[in-house]
Amino acid sequence: MNDAMFRCRAYVAGEFVDAELWADRFVLGGRTLPVAEMSEASTHELGLLTTVGVTVAGERIEFDAWQDEAERLCDILATLTAVNA
């Protein structure tokens, strides 16, 4: 696969970064998170921005994204983590 499944901008630690979801990894800024090690994906609505939380190898990682993008991303991540469970 030569193209990401999903792309969006994420707000992490006070700055916007690129986020890309591939079948096997989620790239958040300069950090690559393996999908195979993800055990959870959830959202918490804040208004226009929504907090997305993922658990990777026991570590909870949270970032903000636009509401519609956050919901779509979380749906895709939840599907991928269920397949890998």
C-alpha positions as CSV (number, residue, x, y, z in Angstrom):
1,M,0.0,0.0,0.0
2,N,1.5,3.3,-1.1
3,D,-0.9,5.7,0.4
4,A,-2.2,6.3,3.9
5,M,-5.7,5.1,4.7
6,F,-6.5,8.4,6.5
7,R,-4.8,11.7,7.0
8,C,-5.6,14.7,9.2
9,R,-4.0,17.4,11.3
10,A,-3.7,16.8,15.0
11,Y,-3.0,19.2,17.9
12,V,-0.3,17.8,20.2
13,A,1.5,19.6,23.0
14,G,0.5,23.0,21.7
15,E,1.2,22.6,18.0
16,F,-0.5,21.1,14.9
17,V,1.2,18.1,13.4
18,D,0.4,15.7,10.5
19,A,-1.3,12.4,11.4
20,E,-1.4,9.5,9.0
21,L,-3.0,6.1,9.5
22,W,-1.7,3.1,7.6
23,A,-2.8,-0.5,7.9
24,D,0.1,-1.3,10.2
25,R,1.0,2.0,11.8
26,F,-0.2,5.4,12.9
27,V,2.2,8.3,12.4
28,L,1.5,11.2,14.8
29,G,4.0,14.0,14.0
30,G,7.4,12.4,14.3
31,R,6.2,9.4,16.3
32,T,5.3,6.0,14.7
33,L,2.8,3.9,16.7
34,P,2.3,0.2,15.6
35,V,-1.3,-0.6,15.1
36,A,-0.6,-4.2,16.2
37,E,0.2,-2.9,19.7
38,M,-2.9,-0.8,20.0
39,S,-5.6,-2.0,22.4
40,E,-8.0,0.9,22.5
41,A,-9.2,4.0,20.6
42,S,-11.7,6.5,22.0
43,T,-12.9,10.1,21.7
44,H,-14.0,12.8,24.0
45,E,-15.8,15.7,22.4
46,L,-14.7,19.3,23.4
47,G,-16.7,21.2,20.8
48,L,-15.0,21.8,17.4
49,L,-12.0,19.8,18.6
50,T,-12.3,16.3,19.9
51,T,-9.7,14.5,22.0
52,V,-8.6,11.2,20.6
53,G,-7.0,8.7,22.9
54,V,-5.2,5.5,21.9
55,T,-3.5,3.0,24.1
56,V,-0.3,1.6,22.6
57,A,1.7,-1.1,24.4
58,G,0.1,0.1,27.7
59,E,0.9,3.8,27.1
60,R,-2.1,6.2,26.8
61,I,-1.5,8.8,24.0
62,E,-4.0,11.7,23.6
63,F,-4.2,14.4,21.0
64,D,-6.9,16.7,19.6
65,A,-8.4,16.7,16.1
66,W,-11.3,18.3,14.3
67,Q,-14.5,16.6,15.5
68,D,-15.4,14.9,12.1
69,E,-11.9,13.8,11.5
70,A,-11.5,12.5,15.1
71,E,-14.6,10.4,14.9
72,R,-13.6,8.9,11.5
73,L,-10.1,8.2,12.7
74,C,-11.3,6.6,15.9
75,D,-13.8,4.4,14.0
76,I,-11.0,3.2,11.7
77,L,-8.6,2.6,14.6
78,A,-11.2,0.7,16.5
79,T,-11.8,-1.6,13.5
80,L,-8.0,-2.2,13.1
81,T,-7.5,-2.9,16.8
82,A,-10.4,-5.4,16.8
83,V,-8.9,-7.2,13.8
84,N,-5.5,-7.4,15.6
85,A,-7.0,-8.5,19.0
